[in-house]
Amino acid sequence: MESRTPVSAIRRLIAVAVLIMLGVISLPMVAAVIDTIDENLIAPVHIALMLATGVGLWTLVPGVASPDQSTARGVAVGAAVGFVGAVAAYLLFFWMLSGPSGA
């Protein structure tokens, strides 16, 4: 049986919030570095970075993943949450650039 405590739920919410913030912070940094090479690589590099960060956070930080959860599931969930962080960053920057009225 999986033990779900409020503490583990709070840790997961904090981990998701951290990944979204890292996605928002790392997008302009990746763009500044990669734009000098090829601007078509900004999105793939940023998504790969966020996937790796999500996997690392979800599997290495104690209490984020369930104790009875397999490592493969932890990796998959971490990658999915990292991808959500990357998408949130893209949506935020698109909204900031185009304004509330849209493009």
Buried (B, 14 or more C-beta within 10 A) or exposed (E): EEEEEEEBEEBBEEBBEBBBEBBBEBBBEBBEEBEEEEEEBBBEBBBBBBBEBBBEBBBEBEBBBBEEBEEEBBBBBBBBBBBBBBBBBBEBBEEEEEEEEEE
